C-alpha cells in the first residue's frame, strides 16, 4: 500500500487481493492453491487483528482513563467496558460509512482511521504533563480531532494530500481544543 505513495504504480489492496483469489481458482497446482489460501487467510487475519487492536485500545483508553469514576466492582467495570467497546464499534462503523463516501481505496481508509486514532494522542500527553484530568476537555478534543480529520477528506483538492493532512488536522485540532478548553476551565476556577 505504501509503495503506491512513493511512486510505484501498484493496484489498490482490494484489486491485488481479487487478482490473487482469481489466480487461485485458475491454478492447476494443488500446492499453489494451498499457498494462496494460506496467504489470503493470513492477510484477512492481520486486517481483523489490526481492527480489533484499534477498537480495543481506543475503548480501553477512553473508558479507564476518562469515563471511569468512583469505586465499582470488577464485574461492573468489565460489563461497562464491554458496552463501551460495542458503542465504539458502532460509532466506528458509522464513521467508516461516512469516510467511504469521500475516500477511495481501502489503504486510504486505513490511513484515515489511523489519523482518527491520533486524536487521542494530544489529550493523553497533555494529561500526563499537567497531571490533572479535565474530562470535558479530553472528550471534546478527541471528538473534535476526529471531526477535524474529516475536513481535508471532504475538501480533497490537488494542493494538499488529504490522507497526510488528515493526521495533521487531527493532532493539531485536538491539541488546540484541549488547551483552549483547559485554559477556559482554569480561568473560570480562578475567577470564582
DAHU-V321872 format. One line per field, one symbol per residue. ss: DSSP state (H for helix, E for strand, - for the rest). psi: psi as a letter, one per 30 degrees, with the letter a starting at -180 (. if undefined). burial: 1 if it has 9 or more other ideal C-beta (glycine too) atoms within 8 Angstrom, else 0. Layout:
# DAHU-V321872
ss: ???
psi: ???
burial: ???
This chain:
# DAHU-V321872
ss: -HHHH-------HHHHHHHHHHHHHH---HHHHHHHHHHHHHHHHHHHHHHHHHHHHHHHHHHHHHH------HHHHHHHHHHHHHHHHHHHHHHHHHHHHH---HHHHHHHHHHHH-HHHHHHHHHHHH----HHHHHHHHHHHHHHHHHHHHH------HHHHHHHHHHHHHHHHHHHHHHHHHHHHH--
psi: effefgfkillleeeeeeeeeeeeffkfkeeeeeeeeeeeeeeeeeeeeeeeeeeeeeeeeeeffeekkajlleeeeeeeeeeeeeeeeeefeeeeeeefffkkkeeeeeeefeeefffeeeeeefeeefgkkjeeeeeeeeeeeeefffefeeeiafeljfeefeeeeeeeeeeeeeeeeeeeeeeeefg.
burial: 000100000001100110111011001000011001101100100000010001111111111111010000000010011001101110010011011001101011111111111111111101100000010011111111111111111000000001101110111111101110110010000000
